[in-house]
Amino acid sequence: MTKFQKQMLTIAAAGALTAVTALPAMAFENEFHGLYNFNTLFSNMGTSGDFNPGAPGTTNAWGEKRKMNNYFEQRTRLQYTAKASDDLKLVTHFEINNRFGNYKDANGGGGDLDSDGLNIVTKHAYLDFNIGKSFNVKLGIQPYKDALKGVFVDADVPMIMTTTKLGAYTLGMGFARYADDVAGGTSTGTRLGDANKDLFIMDNTFALSKDTKVGLSYYFLADYAQQGASGQLYDATKPTTPYNHTADQAVLLHTFGLNGATKLAGINLSGFAAMQAGHMKNATGVPSTSRQFHGWAANVAADMKVGPGTAKTALLFTSGNNSTSSNHGWVTSSVNSYNESGMMIIARNTYNSPTSTDGYIRRNVTNIALATMGYDAKLTEKFNLNGNVGFGWAPSSYDAPKDQKTGRLNQSDFMGTEINLEAGYQLYKNLKLQAQAGYMILGGYYKNSAFKSGTTAGAANAADPENPYAMRLQARYSF
């Protein structure tokens, strides 16, 4: 190679290096994240949260004795993000659920010998982009949790969500359609967009200071879909029993909420208050008749550092119905949560349901007053020990279980007391091993609402249902 050729090669290499280093900072990036949760469960609750004391032989009925269920399950989630720039990315999230030995179920199985099940499902798929510096749009199937700590909706939702930030003020505006009940089957819809469940969202948040913020939220649910397509049950007489409204019996529901959080003298305080108003058209099947909704919910919580951990306490109230002419119960999207409680049995807590099992006394968090307290101790850098106790009441006894001895609804509203404990060990940075145990002592709300095992229905055989319990061994890996 001549001296001239070497000079030209050097110049070309320098030019290529300059071109590469001059590429814009928004070069395309591929991001991969995910998790794996393994769960071994010993429980008399099974895989369902339906707590149904009643006559012998009744589907899933609780008796005075129940055999323990034992199973192994896993959940794998894989997230891929195609990031074009800091202002534009596509987020996808897929999920695989398996129960050991299960060859077929709603998830597709794939847990038996030489497993080949096909059960990967879409969890999230949405476009996330900015318009300018203050306006963000998320478009597609995405996670959304309301500003009421999730007691109205905490779910993956097909929606359009925008967020505008103007200094200390943040405005969230969204639209979700989580049912489109077209003609066919049980539907009375005649065209796409004719019979839907549409949810309109507005979340206003203002930061008064670094430690204090207040918020005002408004959610409007317009439900023109025949029940069965997806979502909430609207029974004015028993909120936990399905009411199959038709498309003509449209539900128009307004939810207003105030929320706030602050830090005062080392104590973190937060809470919300919300009310609902609205109606169902043609409630009795007769034009011009309607059924009114008047639900409400409230919460206050506090936590602070004490010793090697955090002491916490909280109160939650969601109304129950006590009327035949209107519904005074708290109406939800049917997929909601209350993680702040730390409960494992009495009310849905998504932290304690990391796999496909999701059983609680109140999976749909409504018609419950709940007082909880607990302590989360970080004993070493790797070892933690958490304990919680909770007391639950049913604000409305209108749908209380029947005392089988008297034939009348139970007069007590006390559902019971839950005690639970969790021990966790951070084996590696990304892998945590933990054990959980929860036990609920049922109260007078369930008195004599079951029957003795091996007997037929009758006052002489009435008994209290067995107390629910759950024990879990888990491994949680995330990357």
C-alpha positions in Angstrom: 0.0 0.0 0.0 1.4 3.4 -1.1 1.8 6.3 1.2 -1.1 8.1 -0.6 -3.4 5.1 -0.2 -2.6 5.0 3.5 -3.4 8.7 3.9 -6.7 8.2 2.0 -7.6 5.2 4.2 -6.9 7.2 7.4 -9.0 10.1 6.1 -11.9 7.7 5.3 -11.8 6.0 8.7 -11.7 9.4 10.4 -14.7 10.5 8.4 -16.7 7.3 9.2 -15.9 7.8 12.9 -17.0 11.4 12.7 -20.3 10.4 11.0 -21.1 7.8 13.6 -20.4 10.1 16.6 -22.5 12.8 14.9 -25.6 10.6 14.9 -28.5 12.2 16.8 -29.1 11.2 20.5 -32.5 9.8 19.5 -31.0 6.8 17.8 -33.3 3.7 17.8 -33.1 1.6 21.0 -34.5 -1.8 21.9 -35.4 -2.3 25.6 -36.2 -5.7 27.2 -37.7 -6.1 30.6 -39.7 -8.8 32.4 -40.4 -10.8 35.4 -41.0 -14.4 36.5 -43.1 -15.3 39.6 -43.3 -18.8 41.0 -46.0 -19.5 43.6 -46.7 -22.6 45.7 -50.0 -22.3 47.5 -51.7 -24.2 50.3 -55.2 -22.8 50.9 -58.8 -23.7 51.4 -59.8 -20.9 49.1 -58.9 -22.7 45.8 -58.3 -20.5 42.8 -61.5 -18.5 43.2 -62.4 -15.7 45.6 -66.1 -16.6 45.7 -67.0 -16.9 49.3 -70.4 -18.6 49.1 -71.7 -20.4 52.2 -74.9 -22.1 51.6 -76.7 -25.4 50.9 -74.7 -28.6 50.6 -73.8 -29.3 47.0 -74.1 -25.6 46.0 -71.3 -24.7 43.5 -68.2 -23.6 45.4 -70.3 -23.5 48.6 -68.3 -23.2 51.9 -69.1 -25.7 54.6 -67.9 -26.1 58.1 -65.0 -28.1 56.7 -63.1 -27.6 53.5 -60.2 -29.6 52.1 -56.9 -27.8 51.5 -55.9 -27.1 47.9 -52.3 -27.4 46.9 -50.9 -26.3 43.6 -47.8 -24.8 41.9 -48.2 -22.0 39.4 -46.0 -19.5 37.5 -46.4 -16.3 35.7 -43.9 -14.9 33.1 -44.1 -11.4 31.7 -42.0 -10.2 28.8 -41.8 -6.5 27.9 -40.3 -5.1 24.7 -40.0 -1.4 24.1 -39.1 0.0 20.7 -37.7 3.4 21.5 -37.2 5.7 18.6 -36.3 8.7 20.8 -37.0 10.1 24.3 -40.3 11.4 22.8 -41.5 8.3 21.0 -41.7 4.6 21.9 -43.8 1.6 21.4 -44.4 -0.5 24.5 -45.5 -4.2 24.3 -46.1 -6.5 27.3 -46.9 -10.2 27.0 -47.9 -12.7 29.7 -47.7 -16.5 30.1 -49.5 -18.3 32.9 -49.1 -22.0 33.8 -50.2 -24.3 36.6 -48.0 -27.4 37.1 -49.8 -30.5 35.7 -52.5 -28.5 33.9 -52.8 -29.3 30.2 -55.7 -27.0 29.4 -57.6 -24.1 30.9 -58.7 -20.6 30.0 -55.0 -19.6 29.7 -54.3 -22.4 27.2 -52.6 -24.9 29.7 -49.1 -25.8 28.9 -48.2 -27.2 32.3 -48.3 -30.9 31.7 -45.7 -33.5 30.7 -43.6 -32.4 27.7 -45.6 -29.1 27.7 -46.3 -27.5 24.4 -49.2 -25.3 25.4 -49.9 -22.1 23.5 -51.0 -19.5 26.1 -49.1 -16.3 25.5 -51.5 -13.3 25.8 -51.2 -9.5 25.3 -51.1 -7.5 28.4 -50.1 -4.1 27.1 -49.6 -2.7 23.6 -49.5 1.1 23.3 -47.8 4.0 21.7 -46.2 6.5 24.0 -45.2 9.9 22.5 -44.7 13.6 23.5 -46.0 16.6 21.6 -43.7 19.4 22.8 -42.3 19.4 26.3 -45.6 19.4 28.3 -48.0 17.1 26.5 -47.8 13.3 26.5 -50.1 10.7 24.8 -50.4 7.0 25.5 -52.5 5.3 22.8 -53.5 1.6 23.1 -54.0 -1.1 25.7 -52.2 0.2 28.8 -52.3 0.0 32.6 -54.5 2.6 34.4 -55.1 3.1 38.1 -57.5 5.8 39.3 -56.5 8.6 41.7 -58.7 6.9 44.4 -56.0 4.3 45.2 -57.6 1.9 42.7 -61.0 1.3 44.3 -62.8 2.4 41.1 -60.5 0.9 38.4 -57.1 -0.7 38.5 -56.7 -2.6 35.3 -55.2 -2.9 31.8 -57.5 -0.9 29.6 -57.9 -0.1 25.9 -57.7 3.7 26.0 -56.4 7.0 24.9 -54.7 8.8 27.8 -53.1 12.3 27.7 -51.1 14.1 30.3 -50.4 17.8 30.4 -47.9 19.3 32.8 -47.9 23.0 33.5 -45.6 23.8 36.3 -47.1 22.4 39.5 -50.3 21.4 37.8 -50.9 18.1 36.0 -54.0 17.3 34.0 -54.8 13.8 32.9 -57.6 13.3 30.3 -58.6 9.9 28.9 -61.1 7.9 27.1 -61.5 4.1 27.4 -63.8 1.6 25.6 -63.7 -1.7 27.4 -66.7 -3.4 25.8 -68.1 -3.1 22.2 -71.1 -5.4 22.2 -71.9 -5.8 18.5 -74.9 -7.7 17.1 -74.9 -11.5 17.6 -74.9 -13.7 20.6 -76.8 -12.1 23.5 -76.3 -8.6 22.2 -78.9 -6.1 20.9 -76.2 -3.9 19.3 -76.7 -3.3 15.6 -73.4 -1.7 14.6 -69.9 -1.2 15.9 -70.0 1.6 18.4 -73.7 1.1 19.1 -73.5 -0.8 22.4 -70.4 0.0 24.4 -69.0 0.6 27.9 -67.2 3.9 27.6 -65.2 5.5 30.4 -64.2 9.2 30.3 -61.4 10.2 32.7 -60.2 13.5 34.1 -57.5 13.7 36.9 -56.3 17.1 38.1 -53.3 17.2 40.4 -51.6 20.3 41.9 -48.4 20.1 43.9 -48.6 22.7 46.7 -45.0 21.9 47.7 -42.4 19.1 47.4 -44.3 17.0 50.1 -47.9 18.1 49.5 -50.3 17.6 46.6 -54.0 17.7 46.1 -56.2 16.3 43.4 -59.7 16.4 41.9 -60.9 13.6 39.7 -64.0 13.0 37.6 -64.9 9.7 35.9 -68.0 9.2 33.7 -69.1 5.7 32.7 -71.6 5.4 29.9 -72.6 1.8 29.7 -74.9 0.9 26.7 -73.6 -2.7 26.4 -75.8 -5.6 27.5 -74.3 -7.2 30.6 -72.1 -10.1 29.9 -69.9 -8.3 27.4 -67.4 -7.0 30.1 -67.3 -5.2 33.3 -69.5 -4.2 36.2 -72.6 -5.8 37.6 -75.5 -3.5 38.5 -77.9 -5.2 40.8 -79.8 -2.7 42.9 -80.9 -5.3 45.4 -77.7 -7.3 45.9 -74.5 -5.7 44.7 -72.6 -8.9 44.6 -75.2 -10.7 42.4 -75.3 -10.3 38.6 -78.0 -8.1 37.2 -78.2 -8.7 33.4 -79.3 -5.3 32.1 -80.1 -4.9 28.4 -78.6 -2.4 26.0 -81.8 -0.3 26.4 -81.2 -0.1 30.2 -78.2 2.1 29.8 -76.2 3.0 32.9 -74.9 6.6 33.2 -72.6 6.9 36.2 -70.7 10.0 37.5 -67.8 9.6 40.0 -66.3 12.6 41.7 -63.3 12.3 43.9 -61.0 14.5 46.0 -57.5 13.2 47.1 -54.5 14.5 48.8 -51.1 13.5 50.3 -48.6 15.3 52.6 -45.7 14.7 54.9 -46.0 16.1 58.4 -43.5 15.7 61.2 -42.1 12.5 59.6 -45.6 11.0 59.0 -46.8 10.4 55.5 -50.6 11.1 55.3 -52.9 10.4 52.4 -56.6 9.9 51.7 -59.5 10.5 49.4 -63.3 11.0 49.4 -65.5 10.1 46.5 -69.2 10.1 45.6 -71.2 8.6 42.8 -74.4 9.7 41.1 -76.3 8.5 38.1 -79.0 6.3 36.9 -80.0 3.3 34.9 -82.6 3.9 32.2 -85.7 1.7 31.8 -84.8 0.0 35.1 -87.9 -2.2 35.3 -88.1 -2.6 31.6 -90.7 0.1 31.4 -89.9 3.4 29.6 -89.4 6.4 31.7 -88.5 4.3 34.8 -85.0 4.6 36.2 -82.8 3.3 39.0 -80.6 5.8 40.8 -77.0 5.4 42.0 -75.8 7.0 45.2 -72.5 5.3 46.2 -69.5 6.8 48.0 -66.1 5.8 49.3 -63.5 7.3 51.6 -60.0 6.6 52.9 -57.3 7.9 55.2 -53.9 6.4 55.7 -50.6 7.1 57.6 -47.2 5.6 57.8 -43.9 6.6 59.4 -40.4 5.2 60.0 -40.2 3.4 63.4 -37.0 1.5 64.3 -35.8 -0.7 61.4 -39.0 -0.4 59.5 -42.3 1.4 58.7 -45.4 1.4 60.9 -48.7 1.9 58.9 -52.4 2.2 59.5 -55.3 2.9 57.2 -59.1 3.1 57.0 -61.2 2.4 53.9 -65.0 2.7 53.4 -66.9 1.7 50.3 -70.7 1.8 50.6 -73.0 -1.1 50.1 -76.5 -1.1 48.9 -79.5 -1.2 51.3 -82.4 -0.3 49.0 -84.6 -2.0 46.4 -85.5 1.2 44.5 -82.0 2.6 44.1 -78.4 1.5 44.5 -76.4 3.0 47.3 -73.5 0.7 46.8 -70.1 1.8 45.5 -70.0 0.9 41.8 -66.7 -0.1 40.3 -65.3 -1.2 36.9 -65.3 -4.7 38.4 -61.5 -4.8 38.2 -60.2 -2.7 41.1 -57.8 -3.1 44.1 -56.8 -1.8 47.5 -53.1 -2.5 47.9 -52.6 -0.2 50.9 -54.3 -2.7 53.2 -51.6 -5.3 53.0 -54.4 -7.9 53.2 -54.1 -11.4 51.7 -57.7 -12.6 52.0 -60.3 -10.1 52.9 -59.9 -7.5 50.0 -58.0 -7.6 46.7 -54.3 -6.6 46.9 -52.5 -7.0 43.6 -49.1 -7.3 45.4 -50.3 -10.5 47.0 -51.6 -12.0 43.8 -48.5 -12.1 41.5 -49.7 -15.1 39.6 -53.1 -16.1 38.0 -54.6 -16.9 41.4 -56.6 -14.0 42.6 -59.0 -15.1 45.3 -60.4 -12.8 48.0 -63.6 -12.4 50.1 -64.1 -9.0 48.4 -62.3 -9.4 45.0 -64.5 -6.5 43.8 -63.7 -4.0 46.5 -67.2 -2.7 47.4 -69.5 -2.9 50.4 -66.6 -3.1 52.8 -65.3 -1.0 55.7 -61.7 -2.0 56.5 -59.4 -0.9 59.3 -55.8 -2.1 59.0 -52.5 -1.7 60.7 -49.1 -3.3 60.2 -45.4 -3.0 60.4 -42.9 -3.6 57.6 -39.4 -4.4 59.1 -36.2 -4.4 57.1 -34.1 -6.4 59.6 -31.0 -6.6 57.3 -30.1 -5.5 53.9 -31.5 -8.7 52.5 -34.1 -9.9 55.0 -37.5 -8.3 55.7 -40.4 -9.3 57.9 -43.9 -7.8 57.5 -47.0 -8.2 59.6 -50.6 -6.9 59.2 -53.9 -7.2 60.9 -57.3 -6.1 59.5 -60.9 -5.8 60.6 -63.7 -5.8 58.1 -67.3 -4.8 58.2 -70.1 -4.9 55.6 -71.7 -1.4 55.5 -74.8 -2.9 54.1 -76.2 -6.2 55.4 -78.9 -6.2 52.8 -77.1 -9.0 51.0 -75.7 -10.7 54.1 -75.6 -14.5 54.2 -78.6 -16.1 55.7 -78.5 -17.6 59.2 -79.7 -21.1 58.3 -81.1 -21.7 61.8 -83.4 -18.7 61.8 -83.9 -18.3 58.1 -83.2 -14.6 58.3 -80.3 -12.5 57.1 -77.5 -12.2 59.7 -77.8 -9.0 61.7 -74.1 -8.5 62.4 -72.1 -6.5 59.9 -68.7 -7.7 61.2 -67.1 -9.8 58.5 -64.0 -10.9 60.5 -60.4 -10.3 61.4 -57.4 -11.1 59.1 -53.9 -11.7 60.4 -51.0 -12.2 58.0 -47.2 -12.4 58.0 -44.6 -12.2 55.2 -40.9 -13.1 55.4 -38.7 -12.2 52.4 -35.0 -12.7 51.5 -33.3 -10.9 48.6 -31.1 -13.7 47.4 -29.8 -11.6 44.5 -30.4 -8.1 43.3 -33.1 -9.3 40.9 -34.4 -12.4 42.8 -36.4 -12.4 46.0 -37.6 -15.4 47.9 -40.6 -15.0 50.3 -43.1 -16.9 52.4 -46.6 -15.6 53.2 -49.3 -16.8 55.5 -52.8 -15.4 56.1 -55.7 -16.4 58.3 -59.1 -14.9 58.7 -61.4 -15.4 61.7 -64.9 -15.0 60.4 -67.3 -12.7 62.3 -71.1 -12.7 62.9 -71.7 -11.7 59.3 -71.3 -15.4 58.4 -72.9 -16.9 61.5 -74.6 -20.3 60.8 -74.5 -19.6 57.0 -73.1 -23.0 56.2 -74.1 -26.6 56.9 -72.3 -29.5 58.7 -70.4 -31.8 56.3 -72.2 -34.8 55.1 -75.7 -33.5 56.0 -78.6 -32.0 54.1 -80.0 -28.5 54.4 -81.9 -27.8 57.6 -81.8 -25.7 60.7 -80.5 -28.5 62.8 -77.4 -28.9 60.5 -76.6 -25.2 60.4 -72.9 -24.3 61.2 -70.4 -21.5 60.8 -68.3 -21.8 57.7 -64.7 -22.7 58.0 -62.2 -19.8 58.4 -60.3 -19.1 55.2 -56.5 -19.4 55.1 -53.7 -19.2 52.6 -50.0 -20.0 52.7 -47.6 -19.1 49.8 -44.0 -19.8 49.0 -42.8 -17.6 46.2 -39.8 -16.7 44.0 -39.9 -13.3 42.2 -37.3 -12.5 39.5 -37.4 -9.2 37.6 -35.0 -7.7 35.0 
